[in-house]
Amino acid sequence: MKTRMKELRSRLDITQADLAKMVGVRRETIVFLEQGKYNPSLGLAHRVARALESTIEDVFIFDD
């Protein structure tokens, strides 16, 4: 899975630590999400998308 998290965070001037606090996870989780090493639950994907003022589809690119 690929993400646009870093790009969207930068646009909003949000650090990984800030985003982690906003969605209730550790900063390391955000790092793993951005690297595509962790697939989020639907709930976490929704919280991340809302925090980044975007949609799940815009943040996460699910490839087959």
Residue pairs with C-beta under 8 A, 6 or more apart in sequence:
1 36
1 39
1 60
1 61
1 62
1 63
2 36
2 60
2 61
2 63
3 33
3 34
3 36
3 59
3 60
3 61
4 54
4 58
4 59
4 60
4 61
5 19
5 30
5 33
5 34
5 48
5 52
5 59
6 34
8 52
8 53
8 54
8 58
8 59
9 15
9 16
9 19
9 52
12 52
12 53
14 22
14 51
14 52
16 27
16 30
16 31
16 34
17 27
19 30
19 48
19 51
19 52
20 26
20 27
20 29
20 30
22 47
22 51
23 44
23 47
23 48
23 51
24 47
25 44
29 38
32 38
33 40
33 48
40 48
40 60
45 56
45 59
45 60
46 56
48 59
49 55
49 56
49 58
49 59
49 60
52 59
